[in-house]
Amino acid sequence: MLRQPDFGARQSVPLELDGVVPYPADAAQEYRERGYWIGETHWDVLEASATRNADTVAVCDERRSLTYRELRDNALSQAAVLSAMGIRRGDRVVVHFPNVVEFVETTFALFALGTVPIFALPAHRASEIRYFIEFAEAAAYVTVDKAAGFDYGRLAGELENEFDGLRTVVLPLGDAVAAAEHRESYRCEALPSDVAFLQLSGGTTGRPKLIPRTHDDYLYSVRESNRICGVTSDTVLLVVLPVSHNFTMSSPGILGALHVGATVVLAPNPSPDTAFELIERHRVTMVSVVPPVALAWMNSSLLQSRDLSSLRTIQVGGAKFSQSAAERIEADLGARLQQVFGMAEGLVNYTRLDDDATTVTTTQGRPISEADEVRIVDDNDRDLPAGQAGHLLTRGPYTIRGYYRATEHNAKSFTADGFYRTGDIVTRDERGYLTVVGRAKDQINRGGEKIAPEEVENHLLAHDWVHDVSVVGIPDEYLGERSKAYVVLRTEYAATPPSSLEIRRFLRERELAAYKIPDVVEFVTEFPRTSVGKISKNEQRTPQPEPAR
């Protein structure tokens, strides 16, 4: 018999996590006084929606469909299981799901307990999951059994054997859970100022940084995104991108839809044959995609045979969307384009639904809030005039003041007065609209999936044949960037050296996420160097043409 969790009154003591940089007290007070932070938790959002929209479908996938009442009750049931396992407020829990309803149930169960989910991506494998568990000292790992051709349950078993004290939960849980006794009297254990979860950064170093987002700051972004994007209870949102992406979660995403009693439809993949059928069947009104997906949809032969007339808004973000492609959206897909430029660390920009066509197709929008402080600076942090490209710095009511447990990195990524150095090179016009020019950091943006070259390089250096390696992004018309590994092999071996195919197979065997495996592997005898002897990655990104023969 499972012990029921001790759901008492809401906590009065703020949750303190070692390694979290809080908002300065004066800034937090200002954000509350100005109504940006309203003292709401994510669990409060679900409770309110379940009260107002009990019998409305909240979320569905290929197998299951839950009303708001069912979602709330199932989340409480799962919270009971986790509590019985000893999971408590403040514990870090790695959440690892494909696009299935269980992700939403689990996330709200953890919100109910006041725990801190770490949102792993569906494509992550053992290498990344082990790191999250070790770095954050996670108390649990929650996943499903098998999905999308991967055995998540097997990975859970391996992790449980590897990490002493790690609790693993593989869904579905079966019929062993009964939470009805405490549903009526339940109150959330979290405070609005608590860290709600740890999101992942794109990462330009060996591993992604963890981003602490509070209930207060994240929900402000969600509410304003709903207002700007026109999300109401009539919205039917199709989710085709990975379910735990920040874009998918909050722009306005799953959380925005659930906030207003809308319906979320989870797609197993973004392919036109899958997505178009779901749009037609569920009368989807809104969807968020990255540029490669938008291009695949616009070029699909299925456009002639599927009814997409319900679509009102197509958001495109995650990577720069070319003007020529942006100009095709409305004609090809019959919906309004909304460009989205944001980051898991905070700042989100949208083109507005009533913007003129030129603004929508040539810019990446303007910030959500009048309280978003944006600076465009040169290499010496001197502010630049409108129209001049420079480094984007930002500070505001939903932008973090530091990464989790990353003191050294924070010193480089944040100014002394709290501005986040985004790593983006942008221009800003007189109206405040931003246009992305490029990246100042080495991070590779492969169709919206962010790759840290150093992480891939470290894996490749473990190969017996690899002497040195440099991973860079190279231009790609479809993805924006592809990844390329320049590899210098050892010369002391007499055996046959590995092929590029074998190098890529080696990375797969190390259980690295598939999108991180280099698209191109080129064997070279040396790397180009700068005047100070460093590898010239700029030259590797734009290789010189071969001499005429």
Backbone hydrogen bonds, N-H to C=O, Kabsch-Sander energy under -0.5 kcal/mol:
donor,donor_aa,acceptor,acceptor_aa,energy
7,F,5,P,-1.6
8,G,6,D,-1.2
17,L,15,L,-0.6
18,D,16,E,-0.5
20,V,17,L,-1.6
28,A,24,P,-2.6
29,Q,25,A,-2.3
30,E,26,D,-2.0
31,Y,27,A,-2.5
32,R,28,A,-1.8
33,E,29,Q,-2.7
34,R,30,E,-2.2
35,G,32,R,-1.4
36,Y,31,Y,-2.1
37,W,31,Y,-1.6
38,I,36,Y,-0.6
45,V,41,T,-1.6
46,L,42,H,-1.7
47,E,43,W,-2.7
48,A,44,D,-2.4
49,S,45,V,-2.3
50,A,46,L,-2.8
51,T,47,E,-1.6
52,R,48,A,-2.2
53,N,49,S,-3.0
56,T,53,N,-1.8
58,A,66,L,-2.8
59,V,66,L,-1.6
60,C,264,V,-1.9
61,D,64,R,-2.6
66,L,59,V,-2.8
68,Y,53,N,-0.7
68,Y,56,T,-1.7
69,R,54,A,-2.3
71,L,67,T,-2.7
72,R,68,Y,-2.3
73,D,69,R,-2.6
74,N,70,E,-2.9
75,A,71,L,-2.2
76,L,72,R,-2.1
77,S,73,D,-2.2
78,Q,74,N,-2.5
79,A,75,A,-2.3
80,A,76,L,-1.9
81,V,77,S,-1.6
82,L,78,Q,-2.5
83,S,79,A,-2.6
84,A,80,A,-2.2
85,M,81,V,-1.4
86,G,83,S,-1.6
87,I,82,L,-2.5
90,G,114,G,-2.1
91,D,88,R,-2.3
93,V,116,V,-1.9
94,V,140,A,-2.6
95,V,118,I,-2.7
96,H,94,V,-0.5
96,H,142,V,-2.4
100,V,98,P,-1.9
103,F,100,V,-1.4
104,V,100,V,-0.6
104,V,101,V,-0.8
105,E,101,V,-1.9
106,T,102,E,-2.7
107,T,103,F,-2.5
108,F,104,V,-2.0
109,A,105,E,-1.9
110,L,106,T,-2.4
111,F,107,T,-2.0
112,A,108,F,-2.2
113,L,109,A,-1.5
114,G,110,L,-1.0
114,G,111,F,-0.5
115,T,110,L,-1.8
116,V,91,D,-3.2
118,I,93,V,-2.7
119,F,117,P,-0.5
119,F,198,L,-1.6
120,A,95,V,-1.7
120,A,118,I,-1.4
124,H,121,L,-1.7
127,S,511,E,-1.1
129,I,125,R,-2.4
130,R,126,A,-2.7
131,Y,127,S,-1.4
132,F,128,E,-2.2
133,I,129,I,-2.3
134,E,130,R,-2.6
135,F,131,Y,-3.2
136,A,132,F,-2.2
137,E,133,I,-0.7
138,A,133,I,-1.6
139,A,92,R,-3.1
140,A,92,R,-1.1
141,Y,167,R,-2.3
142,V,94,V,-2.8
143,T,169,V,-2.5
144,V,96,H,-0.5
145,D,171,L,-1.1
147,A,150,F,-2.2
150,F,147,A,-2.2
152,Y,145,D,-0.7
152,Y,150,F,-1.3
153,G,145,D,-3.2
155,L,151,D,-1.5
156,A,152,Y,-2.3
157,G,153,G,-2.1
158,E,154,R,-2.1
159,L,155,L,-2.5
160,E,156,A,-2.4
161,N,157,G,-1.7
162,E,158,E,-1.6
163,F,159,L,-2.6
164,D,162,E,-0.6
166,L,163,F,-1.6
167,R,139,A,-2.4
169,V,141,Y,-2.6
171,L,143,T,-2.9
171,L,169,V,-0.6
182,H,179,A,-1.2
183,R,179,A,-0.7
183,R,180,A,-0.8
184,E,180,A,-0.6
186,Y,182,H,-0.8
186,Y,183,R,-0.7
189,E,112,A,-1.6
194,D,191,L,-2.0
196,A,213,R,-2.8
197,F,213,R,-1.4
198,L,117,P,-3.1
199,Q,197,F,-0.6
199,Q,211,I,-2.5
201,S,209,K,-2.7
211,I,199,Q,-3.6
213,R,197,F,-2.2
213,R,211,I,-0.7
215,H,194,D,-1.6
216,D,192,P,-2.5
218,Y,214,T,-2.2
219,L,215,H,-2.2
220,Y,216,D,-1.4
221,S,217,D,-1.5
222,V,218,Y,-2.1
223,R,219,L,-2.7
224,E,220,Y,-2.4
225,S,221,S,-2.2
226,N,222,V,-2.4
227,R,223,R,-1.9
228,I,224,E,-2.5
229,C,225,S,-2.7
230,G,226,N,-0.9
230,G,227,R,-0.5
231,V,226,N,-1.9
235,T,232,T,-1.8
237,L,235,T,-0.5
237,L,263,T,-2.8
238,L,236,V,-0.5
238,L,286,M,-2.7
239,V,237,L,-0.5
239,V,265,V,-3.2
240,V,238,L,-0.7
240,V,288,S,-0.5
245,H,242,P,-1.9
249,M,245,H,-2.2
250,S,246,N,-2.4
251,S,247,F,-1.5
254,I,248,T,-2.3
255,L,249,M,-2.3
256,G,249,M,-0.5
256,G,252,P,-2.2
257,A,253,G,-2.4
258,L,254,I,-2.5
259,H,255,L,-1.6
260,V,256,G,-1.0
260,V,257,A,-0.7
261,G,258,L,-0.5
262,A,257,A,-2.7
263,T,235,T,-2.1
264,V,58,A,-2.3
265,V,237,L,-3.3
266,L,60,C,-3.0
266,L,264,V,-0.5
267,A,239,V,-2.9
267,A,265,V,-0.5
275,A,271,S,-3.1
276,F,272,P,-2.5
277,E,273,D,-0.6
278,L,274,T,-1.7
279,I,275,A,-2.6
280,E,276,F,-2.2
281,R,277,E,-2.5
282,H,278,L,-2.6
283,R,279,I,-1.0
284,V,279,I,-1.4
285,T,236,V,-2.2
286,M,236,V,-1.8
287,V,313,T,-1.6
288,S,238,L,-0.8
289,V,315,Q,-2.9
293,V,290,V,-0.8
294,A,290,V,-2.1
295,L,291,P,-2.5
296,A,292,P,-2.2
297,W,293,V,-2.4
298,M,294,A,-2.5
299,N,295,L,-1.8
300,S,297,W,-1.3
303,L,300,S,-1.1
304,Q,301,S,-1.1
305,S,302,L,-1.3
306,R,302,L,-1.4
308,L,306,R,-0.9
311,L,308,L,-1.6
312,R,285,T,-2.7
313,T,285,T,-2.1
314,I,336,R,-3.0
315,Q,287,V,-2.9
315,Q,313,T,-0.5
316,V,338,Q,-2.1
317,G,289,V,-2.0
322,S,320,K,-0.6
326,A,322,S,-2.6
327,E,323,Q,-2.2
328,R,325,A,-1.4
329,I,325,A,-0.7
329,I,326,A,-0.8
332,D,328,R,-2.9
333,L,329,I,-3.1
334,G,329,I,-0.6
334,G,330,E,-1.4
336,R,312,R,-2.5
338,Q,314,I,-2.2
340,V,316,V,-2.5
341,F,349,N,-2.3
343,M,347,L,-1.2
346,G,343,M,-1.9
349,N,341,F,-2.3
350,Y,366,R,-2.3
351,T,339,Q,-1.9
353,L,228,I,-0.6
355,D,352,R,-1.8
360,V,356,D,-2.0
361,T,357,A,-2.1
362,T,358,T,-1.6
363,T,359,T,-1.6
364,Q,434,L,-3.4
366,R,350,Y,-2.3
368,I,348,V,-1.6
372,D,369,S,-1.3
373,E,371,A,-0.7
373,E,395,R,-3.3
374,V,372,D,-0.6
375,R,393,L,-2.7
377,V,375,R,-0.5
377,V,391,H,-2.3
378,D,382,R,-2.1
381,D,378,D,-2.0
384,L,376,I,-3.0
387,G,428,R,-2.3
388,Q,385,P,-1.7
390,G,426,V,-2.3
391,H,377,V,-2.9
392,L,424,D,-2.4
393,L,375,R,-2.8
393,L,391,H,-0.6
394,T,420,Y,-1.7
395,R,373,E,-2.0
399,T,396,G,-1.2
400,I,345,E,-2.6
401,R,21,V,-0.5
404,Y,210,L,-2.9
405,R,19,G,-2.4
406,A,403,Y,-0.8
410,N,406,A,-2.9
411,A,407,T,-1.5
412,K,408,E,-0.7
412,K,409,H,-1.0
413,S,409,H,-2.0
414,F,410,N,-1.7
415,T,419,F,-2.6
418,G,415,T,-2.0
420,Y,394,T,-3.6
421,R,413,S,-3.4
422,T,392,L,-1.9
422,T,420,Y,-1.0
423,G,392,L,-0.5
425,I,438,G,-3.0
426,V,390,G,-2.5
426,V,424,D,-0.6
427,T,435,T,-2.1
429,D,433,Y,-2.2
432,G,429,D,-1.7
434,L,365,G,-3.1
435,T,427,T,-2.2
437,V,425,I,-3.4
438,G,425,I,-1.8
440,A,423,G,-4.0
441,K,423,G,-0.8
444,I,451,I,-2.6
446,R,444,I,-0.8
446,R,449,E,-2.8
447,G,445,N,-1.2
447,G,479,L,-1.9
449,E,446,R,-1.7
450,K,448,G,-0.5
451,I,444,I,-2.7
455,E,205,T,-0.5
455,E,452,A,-0.8
456,V,452,A,-1.4
457,E,453,P,-2.8
458,N,454,E,-2.3
459,H,455,E,-1.5
460,L,456,V,-2.4
461,L,457,E,-2.2
462,A,459,H,-1.2
463,H,460,L,-1.9
466,V,463,H,-1.1
467,H,465,W,-0.6
467,H,488,V,-2.8
468,D,488,V,-1.8
470,S,486,Y,-2.1
472,V,484,K,-2.5
474,I,482,R,-2.9
476,D,480,G,-1.5
480,G,476,D,-2.0
481,E,479,L,-0.9
482,R,474,I,-2.6
484,K,472,V,-2.9
485,A,520,V,-2.9
486,Y,470,S,-3.1
486,Y,484,K,-0.6
487,V,485,A,-0.6
487,V,522,E,-2.8
488,V,468,D,-2.9
489,L,487,V,-0.6
490,R,465,W,-2.9
503,I,499,S,-2.0
504,R,500,S,-2.1
505,R,501,L,-2.2
506,F,502,E,-2.0
507,L,503,I,-1.4
508,R,504,R,-1.9
509,E,505,R,-2.3
510,R,506,F,-1.0
511,E,508,R,-1.8
512,L,507,L,-1.5
516,K,513,A,-1.7
517,I,513,A,-0.5
517,I,514,A,-1.2
519,D,483,S,-1.2
520,V,483,S,-1.7
522,E,485,A,-2.8
524,V,487,V,-2.5
530,T,534,K,-3.0
533,G,530,T,-1.8
536,S,528,P,-2.7
537,K,535,I,-1.4
540,Q,536,S,-1.6
541,R,537,K,-2.2
542,T,538,N,-1.3
